[in-house]
Amino acid sequence: DNGYSGWMEGGMSLYFVNALFGGQQRPALLDMALRTETLEHSLAPLAERAAARNPFWPGDLGMLVSGFSFMQYLAETRGEQTLAQLSREQGKVIPIPGFTKDAFAAVYGKSFKELHEEWRAQAQARYRQQIKTIQAEPVTVSTPLTETGYFTGAALASPDGQTVYYLEDSPHHARALVALRLADGARQRLTSGDFSDALSITADGRFVYFSKIEPYQMYYQRSDLYRLDVSGNNVTRLTHGARAVSPAVSLDGKTVAFVQFDGHLSRLMLLDVESGAQTPLLSGDNDELIRQPAFSSDGTRLAFQMLGRDGKQDVCVMNRDGSGLRRLFDDAALDASPAWGLQDRYLFFDSDRSGVPNIFACDLSDGRLYQITNTLTGAFDPSVSPDGSFL
């Protein structure tokens, strides 16, 4: 009732949150979304973003991304302080046709239509240049395994390399854990629910571990650890009310590393599968956020991502007993989703360090960094097949 459209409210909120936390001038994820739209067709007008459920975007994401880009354009070309003036003027607008005025004209001396076309032209020119820059190097050739048009993630190759497990959101069904058989493309929804961020599988391929949110003690919603027996499609709940996410099972299947949240603290924990005993391994101090641990194949080391209060998100490695903690790269890049590969010599992860989300690998023997993919859009959640034949 304050005269704001969805793209303006969401875009302005995201702009100031990004600025408050010292975020990137242009977050790579948002840049990726608009670059992808530029690849497929021209950027849609903001008026289309005011209508929810735009067919080109899952959910209402398009309103947020385009609104942020427009607010950023105004701040860069007219000064950030003008956004506060715009907010005050727009708040005076009565959201009834025939009783409206152009708050943009009052602040900028140009109509919304004029500013809107300026932004679209500038944004499309920038993303077309980005595309040319990416194409100056060989672009990664990949094979699409899914074409749902919605959100998929947490890809996980089975030990025999014959199946890929992943989490899938759909506008038609509840979020599901899906098994995709590579030989013929057959897909099977194994179980559904409000899943978290990662999957893990035992060395024999029998059990897949995941976390999801369920009602707890009537009034609460808590995330817990679960195990799916692939052979019988039976699900076993392993924790109750633990606020547990990001399970990673050891090669012998006896231990699961996971992250537990307790207020502002995140803890890296170990779960003894047989006894159910839980042991704290590492606490994220000063509001550090730990996510997505991964065991090395010999079970002696753990990799995980850690986000600090300074906004830096790095991939870390340490010994299974909690000793020898080190960050791979202490820099401004957002590094995430570590995955071991090729006899544990290399640690694969996704990163925006090139300005485009891509997969990188660090040679742990000498610390050298390699860019594995060069994508026009973005690449995330790496999983290396055990034989090293595909990523």
C-alpha positions as semicolon CSV with decimal commas, in nm:
position;residue;x (nm);y (nm);z (nm)
1;D;0,000;0,000;0,000
2;N;0,301;0,235;-0,014
3;G;0,317;0,278;-0,391
4;Y;0,611;0,042;-0,436
5;S;0,615;-0,218;-0,707
6;G;0,772;-0,556;-0,633
7;W;1,090;-0,497;-0,834
8;M;1,149;-0,159;-0,666
9;E;1,092;-0,276;-0,311
10;G;1,299;-0,592;-0,354
11;G;1,570;-0,423;-0,559
12;M;1,619;-0,134;-0,318
13;S;1,625;-0,367;-0,018
14;L;1,886;-0,589;-0,181
15;Y;2,095;-0,291;-0,285
16;F;2,125;-0,156;0,069
17;V;2,177;-0,498;0,226
18;N;2,459;-0,561;-0,020
19;A;2,613;-0,222;0,060
20;L;2,569;-0,265;0,437
21;F;2,762;-0,591;0,442
22;G;3,036;-0,464;0,215
23;G;2,930;-0,679;-0,077
24;Q;3,063;-0,671;-0,428
25;Q;2,975;-0,376;-0,646
26;R;2,808;-0,622;-0,881
27;P;2,743;-0,959;-0,720
28;A;2,846;-1,230;-0,965
29;L;2,528;-1,431;-0,907
30;L;2,300;-1,143;-1,002
31;D;2,522;-1,054;-1,294
32;M;2,497;-1,415;-1,408
33;A;2,118;-1,406;-1,407
34;L;2,095;-1,095;-1,625
35;R;2,377;-1,210;-1,853
36;T;2,187;-1,535;-1,909
37;E;1,873;-1,344;-1,994
38;T;2,072;-1,132;-2,238
39;L;2,200;-1,452;-2,402
40;E;1,848;-1,588;-2,448
41;H;1,668;-1,266;-2,539
42;S;1,673;-0,898;-2,448
43;L;1,625;-0,789;-2,087
44;A;1,256;-0,781;-2,003
45;P;1,101;-0,443;-1,910
46;L;1,057;-0,376;-1,539
47;A;0,681;-0,353;-1,590
48;E;0,685;-0,725;-1,665
49;R;0,876;-0,782;-1,342
50;A;0,588;-0,628;-1,145
51;A;0,376;-0,924;-1,253
52;A;0,465;-1,225;-1,042
53;R;0,546;-1,563;-1,195
54;N;0,715;-1,436;-1,508
55;P;0,754;-1,745;-1,729
56;F;1,125;-1,685;-1,788
57;W;1,213;-1,697;-1,417
58;P;1,157;-1,949;-1,138
59;G;0,933;-1,786;-0,880
60;D;0,973;-1,410;-0,844
61;L;1,353;-1,403;-0,874
62;G;1,339;-1,180;-1,180
63;M;1,183;-0,894;-0,984
64;L;1,467;-0,900;-0,731
65;V;1,750;-0,926;-0,983
66;S;1,622;-0,661;-1,225
67;G;1,516;-0,427;-0,946
68;F;1,861;-0,445;-0,788
69;S;2,029;-0,373;-1,121
70;F;1,810;-0,068;-1,184
71;M;1,867;0,071;-0,833
72;Q;2,241;0,015;-0,876
73;Y;2,235;0,201;-1,208
74;L;2,066;0,499;-1,045
75;A;2,314;0,500;-0,758
76;E;2,614;0,480;-0,989
77;T;2,496;0,750;-1,229
78;R;2,310;0,988;-0,994
79;G;2,452;0,914;-0,651
80;E;2,345;0,672;-0,379
81;Q;2,178;0,945;-0,172
82;T;1,915;0,990;-0,444
83;L;1,774;0,646;-0,362
84;A;1,665;0,776;-0,022
85;Q;1,492;1,070;-0,193
86;L;1,328;0,830;-0,438
87;S;1,203;0,613;-0,153
88;R;1,041;0,912;0,019
89;E;0,879;1,035;-0,302
90;Q;0,754;0,691;-0,402
91;G;0,605;0,646;-0,055
92;K;0,373;0,939;-0,126
93;V;0,228;0,776;-0,436
94;I;-0,129;0,649;-0,408
95;P;-0,134;0,306;-0,577
96;I;-0,458;0,372;-0,768
97;P;-0,464;0,437;-1,144
98;G;-0,536;0,801;-1,221
99;F;-0,398;0,925;-0,890
100;T;-0,032;0,848;-0,951
101;K;0,265;1,072;-1,014
102;D;0,613;0,993;-1,141
103;A;0,841;0,991;-0,835
104;F;1,141;0,941;-1,063
105;A;1,073;1,268;-1,246
106;A;1,049;1,449;-0,913
107;V;1,392;1,323;-0,803
108;Y;1,589;1,289;-1,127
109;G;1,423;1,535;-1,363
110;K;1,362;1,246;-1,603
111;S;1,060;1,021;-1,631
112;F;1,066;0,661;-1,519
113;K;1,032;0,558;-1,883
114;E;1,343;0,753;-1,985
115;L;1,553;0,620;-1,696
116;H;1,426;0,271;-1,755
117;E;1,536;0,270;-2,119
118;E;1,875;0,417;-2,022
119;W;1,926;0,132;-1,775
120;R;1,820;-0,140;-2,020
121;A;2,053;-0,009;-2,292
122;Q;2,348;0,022;-2,052
123;A;2,289;-0,320;-1,894
124;Q;2,251;-0,502;-2,225
125;A;2,567;-0,339;-2,360
126;R;2,759;-0,445;-2,048
127;Y;2,642;-0,806;-2,063
128;R;2,708;-0,837;-2,435
129;Q;3,063;-0,720;-2,366
130;Q;3,091;-0,973;-2,083
131;I;2,983;-1,247;-2,322
132;K;3,249;-1,143;-2,575
133;T;3,515;-1,143;-2,303
134;I;3,420;-1,495;-2,190
135;Q;3,415;-1,620;-2,550
136;A;3,769;-1,489;-2,604
137;E;3,879;-1,812;-2,426
138;P;3,748;-2,161;-2,513
139;V;3,403;-2,204;-2,361
140;T;3,344;-2,526;-2,168
141;V;3,150;-2,787;-2,360
142;S;2,912;-2,975;-2,131
143;T;2,625;-3,219;-2,165
144;P;2,290;-3,125;-2,008
145;L;2,148;-3,406;-1,796
146;T;1,833;-3,221;-1,690
147;E;1,617;-2,963;-1,865
148;T;1,346;-2,893;-1,610
149;G;1,375;-2,517;-1,639
150;Y;1,373;-2,484;-1,261
151;F;1,621;-2,522;-0,975
152;T;1,852;-2,824;-0,949
153;G;2,154;-2,861;-0,723
154;A;2,370;-3,073;-0,492
155;A;2,484;-3,303;-0,773
156;L;2,643;-3,627;-0,653
157;A;2,797;-3,904;-0,864
158;S;2,749;-4,260;-0,744
159;P;3,064;-4,467;-0,668
160;D;3,017;-4,674;-0,984
161;G;2,968;-4,362;-1,196
162;Q;2,639;-4,490;-1,333
163;T;2,398;-4,264;-1,143
164;V;2,380;-3,897;-1,050
165;Y;2,174;-3,795;-0,749
166;Y;2,055;-3,438;-0,712
167;L;1,791;-3,216;-0,549
168;E;1,521;-3,073;-0,772
169;D;1,271;-2,794;-0,719
170;S;0,969;-2,794;-0,945
171;P;0,664;-2,571;-0,992
172;H;0,451;-2,885;-1,006
173;H;0,589;-3,110;-0,729
174;A;0,744;-3,092;-0,384
175;R;1,124;-3,066;-0,372
176;A;1,269;-3,411;-0,430
177;L;1,582;-3,620;-0,415
178;V;1,616;-3,759;-0,767
179;A;1,825;-4,043;-0,910
180;L;1,927;-4,006;-1,275
181;R;2,059;-4,316;-1,456
182;L;2,322;-4,201;-1,703
183;A;2,289;-4,497;-1,940
184;D;1,936;-4,415;-2,052
185;G;1,843;-4,088;-1,875
186;A;1,578;-4,255;-1,658
187;R;1,483;-4,043;-1,357
188;Q;1,332;-4,157;-1,029
189;R;1,203;-3,934;-0,748
190;L;1,326;-4,118;-0,438
191;T;1,185;-3,903;-0,159
192;S;1,050;-3,551;-0,118
193;G;1,072;-3,281;0,147
194;D;1,225;-2,946;0,242
195;F;1,588;-3,045;0,180
196;S;1,898;-2,850;0,275
197;D;2,214;-2,803;0,076
198;A;2,414;-3,123;0,028
199;L;2,407;-3,498;-0,039
200;S;2,659;-3,766;0,048
201;I;2,687;-4,135;-0,044
202;T;2,862;-4,438;0,106
203;A;3,144;-4,613;-0,082
204;D;2,923;-4,909;-0,167
205;G;2,655;-4,679;-0,312
206;R;2,386;-4,817;-0,082
207;F;2,311;-4,519;0,145
208;V;2,254;-4,155;0,053
209;Y;2,266;-3,905;0,339
210;F;2,076;-3,576;0,335
211;S;1,918;-3,320;0,568
212;K;1,571;-3,173;0,561
213;I;1,335;-2,965;0,773
214;E;1,048;-3,131;0,957
215;P;0,807;-3,028;1,237
216;Y;0,962;-3,068;1,582
217;Q;0,770;-3,076;1,910
218;M;0,456;-2,938;1,744
219;Y;0,558;-2,571;1,733
220;Y;0,902;-2,575;1,571
221;Q;1,070;-2,648;1,241
222;R;1,411;-2,815;1,269
223;S;1,657;-2,955;1,018
224;D;1,781;-3,309;1,085
225;L;1,995;-3,580;0,925
226;Y;1,843;-3,869;0,730
227;R;1,968;-4,177;0,548
228;L;1,810;-4,328;0,238
229;D;1,864;-4,696;0,165
230;V;1,874;-4,693;-0,214
231;S;1,813;-5,068;-0,241
232;G;1,477;-5,051;-0,064
233;N;1,407;-4,677;-0,088
234;N;1,366;-4,667;0,292
235;V;1,441;-4,348;0,487
236;T;1,581;-4,349;0,843
237;R;1,591;-4,038;1,060
238;L;1,928;-4,010;1,239
239;T;1,886;-3,698;1,456
240;H;1,592;-3,525;1,623
241;G;1,580;-3,149;1,662
242;A;1,954;-3,115;1,600
243;R;1,944;-2,818;1,359
244;A;2,174;-3,029;1,141
245;V;2,265;-2,966;0,776
246;S;2,532;-3,059;0,520
247;P;2,597;-3,430;0,595
248;A;2,917;-3,591;0,464
249;V;2,973;-3,963;0,520
250;S;3,320;-4,114;0,557
251;L;3,442;-4,381;0,316
252;D;3,387;-4,660;0,570
253;G;3,030;-4,540;0,633
254;K;3,084;-4,528;1,010
255;T;3,103;-4,150;1,059
256;V;2,902;-3,856;0,928
257;A;3,040;-3,503;0,946
258;F;2,770;-3,236;0,957
259;V;2,705;-2,877;1,058
260;Q;2,492;-2,789;1,359
261;F;2,348;-2,447;1,431
262;D;2,302;-2,312;1,784
263;G;2,189;-1,952;1,785
264;H;2,466;-1,748;1,622
265;L;2,711;-2,039;1,633
266;S;2,774;-2,304;1,370
267;R;2,962;-2,617;1,469
268;L;3,128;-2,886;1,262
269;M;3,020;-3,213;1,422
270;L;3,088;-3,586;1,388
271;L;2,811;-3,844;1,420
272;D;2,887;-4,207;1,500
273;V;2,635;-4,387;1,278
274;E;2,615;-4,699;1,494
275;S;2,585;-4,542;1,840
276;G;2,434;-4,207;1,745
277;A;2,696;-4,023;1,955
278;Q;2,770;-3,667;1,843
279;T;3,112;-3,506;1,890
280;P;3,194;-3,138;1,827
281;L;3,497;-3,088;1,604
282;L;3,513;-2,717;1,526
283;S;3,309;-2,410;1,625
284;G;3,266;-2,114;1,398
285;D;3,367;-1,826;1,625
286;N;3,240;-1,469;1,589
287;D;2,940;-1,566;1,377
288;E;3,147;-1,757;1,124
289;L;2,925;-1,980;0,912
290;I;3,046;-2,332;0,834
291;R;2,880;-2,532;0,555
292;Q;2,924;-2,830;0,326
293;P;3,197;-3,049;0,476
294;A;3,346;-3,326;0,261
295;F;3,562;-3,622;0,366
296;S;3,872;-3,711;0,166
297;S;3,855;-4,063;0,024
298;D;4,098;-4,195;0,287
299;G;3,891;-4,034;0,564
300;T;4,187;-3,849;0,716
301;R;4,089;-3,494;0,612
302;L;3,785;-3,272;0,588
303;A;3,722;-2,982;0,354
304;F;3,444;-2,727;0,409
305;Q;3,346;-2,369;0,331
306;M;3,354;-2,097;0,594
307;L;3,199;-1,750;0,575
308;G;3,344;-1,495;0,817
309;R;3,202;-1,172;0,954
310;D;3,432;-0,988;0,716
311;G;3,227;-1,124;0,426
312;K;3,508;-1,353;0,306
313;Q;3,398;-1,706;0,217
314;D;3,682;-1,951;0,175
315;V;3,736;-2,323;0,138
316;C;3,921;-2,471;0,435
317;V;4,098;-2,802;0,493
318;M;4,186;-2,971;0,821
319;N;4,267;-3,311;0,966
320;R;3,988;-3,535;1,087
321;D;4,087;-3,474;1,450
322;G;4,045;-3,096;1,406
323;S;4,415;-3,012;1,376
324;G;4,595;-2,840;1,091
325;L;4,318;-2,600;0,989
326;R;4,408;-2,383;0,689
327;R;4,228;-2,167;0,436
328;L;4,313;-2,240;0,075
329;F;4,280;-1,879;-0,039
330;D;4,225;-1,587;0,195
331;D;4,082;-1,340;-0,056
332;A;3,765;-1,159;-0,158
333;A;3,634;-1,439;-0,384
334;L;3,334;-1,641;-0,269
335;D;3,455;-2,003;-0,269
336;A;3,207;-2,283;-0,194
337;S;3,104;-2,648;-0,228
338;P;3,438;-2,830;-0,198
339;A;3,466;-3,177;-0,351
340;W;3,767;-3,409;-0,345
341;G;3,892;-3,566;-0,666
342;L;4,174;-3,755;-0,839
343;Q;4,324;-3,945;-0,546
344;D;4,256;-3,654;-0,309
345;R;4,533;-3,450;-0,468
346;Y;4,290;-3,190;-0,597
347;L;4,008;-3,008;-0,424
348;F;3,737;-2,884;-0,661
349;F;3,506;-2,597;-0,568
350;D;3,296;-2,322;-0,724
351;S;3,412;-1,962;-0,708
352;D;3,328;-1,620;-0,849
353;R;3,694;-1,512;-0,856
354;S;3,687;-1,466;-1,234
355;G;3,375;-1,248;-1,213
356;V;3,174;-1,542;-1,343
357;P;3,080;-1,840;-1,120
358;N;3,301;-2,127;-1,238
359;I;3,459;-2,449;-1,114
360;F;3,820;-2,432;-0,995
361;A;4,061;-2,690;-0,856
362;C;4,344;-2,648;-0,608
363;D;4,641;-2,884;-0,621
364;L;4,693;-2,951;-0,251
365;S;5,051;-3,067;-0,311
366;D;5,176;-2,726;-0,421
367;G;4,879;-2,488;-0,380
368;R;4,844;-2,416;-0,753
369;L;4,500;-2,303;-0,869
370;Y;4,339;-2,416;-1,194
371;Q;4,022;-2,285;-1,361
372;I;3,833;-2,593;-1,480
373;T;3,531;-2,438;-1,652
374;N;3,473;-2,125;-1,857
375;T;3,097;-2,081;-1,882
376;L;2,879;-1,814;-2,037
377;T;2,634;-1,851;-1,747
378;G;2,768;-2,016;-1,429
379;A;2,883;-2,347;-1,278
380;F;2,828;-2,470;-0,921
381;D;2,829;-2,775;-0,690
382;P;3,106;-2,987;-0,846
383;S;3,107;-3,364;-0,803
384;V;3,388;-3,572;-0,951
385;S;3,319;-3,931;-1,056
386;P;3,541;-4,175;-0,862
387;D;3,731;-4,278;-1,175
388;G;3,793;-3,915;-1,267
389;S;3,626;-3,948;-1,606
390;F;3,366;-3,674;-1,562
391;L;3,276;-3,374;-1,347
